[in-house]
Amino acid sequence: MMINAIKEVAPEYPDVVFMWGDGAEKLATNAGSYHERIYEAQYLTGIVAGNMTKTDKIAFVAAVPSPQVIITINAFAKGAASSNPSA
């Protein structure tokens, strides 16, 4: 896994900056994390899902409950509710 590699290698190369996506844990002083703005697209997909459902039921499949995943779930749910409050 990338996180384990960064934890192991980053201290050995203090002049190199290591970055990884969707991280919440501080791995080293020369390591950081970044997040894409996927929540904006998830909001829009929620609107589409809210408009498309015929039963007012919608599912969202997600990975581990990291902060970024929770943000996207919330954005999707808000989008769905904005177009179909019954969903």
N, C-alpha and C positions, 0 to 999 in steps of 0.2 A: 504494500500500500504506500502511496506517495507520502502520507503523513509520517510514517515510520522512517522513510528514507530521509526526509527533511530533518527529523529529530536527530538522526544519526550523523548526517553529513554537515549540517549548518554550523555547528560549533567548530568544525575543522577548517572552515573557510569563512572567517569573520568579515572579509572584505567583499563577499558575494551576498546579494540579497536574494532570498528564496521566497517565492510567492505560491500560494495554493488557493484554489477556488473553494468557496463555501466553508471556510474555516472559522471556528469560534475560539479555538484554543491557541494561546501564544506558545509557539514551538521553540523559538530561540530569539535572541535580541536582533538577529539579522533575518528574521523570517516574518512574513506578514500574510494576510489573506485578503481576498477581494470577493465581491458579490456582484453579479450582473443584475440588471433591473428586470428580471423575469416576471416580477409581480405585475407589471403593467400589462404584459401579454396574457398573464393568467386571469386578470380582471376581464379582459376582452373575451377570453374563452369561456369564462363564467357567464357572460351575457349571452353568448351563442348557445351554451348548454341550457340556460334558462329558457330561451326561446324555442329550443328544439324538443325539450322533453314533452312527452304526451301524458306522462303519469305523475308529473311534479316530483319525480325522484331523480337524483343526480348522484353519481359516485365520483370520487377523486382518489386515484391511487398514488401513494407517496412513498418515499424512501424513509430513512431514519428521521426522527423528529428533531432535526437541527433547526436553529432559528430561521434560516433561509427557507427551509421546507414549510415551516409553519406560516411564514409570511405569504408564501405563494398559495397555500390552502386558504388562508383568510381572504386574499385578493380574489381568488376564484369564487368563494362563497359570496362575497359582497357583490361581485359582478352578476352572479346568478340571481341573487335577491333583488338586484336593481331592475332586472328584466322580467322576473317572475317571483314575486314575493311568496307565492305558495310553494315554491320548489324547496 
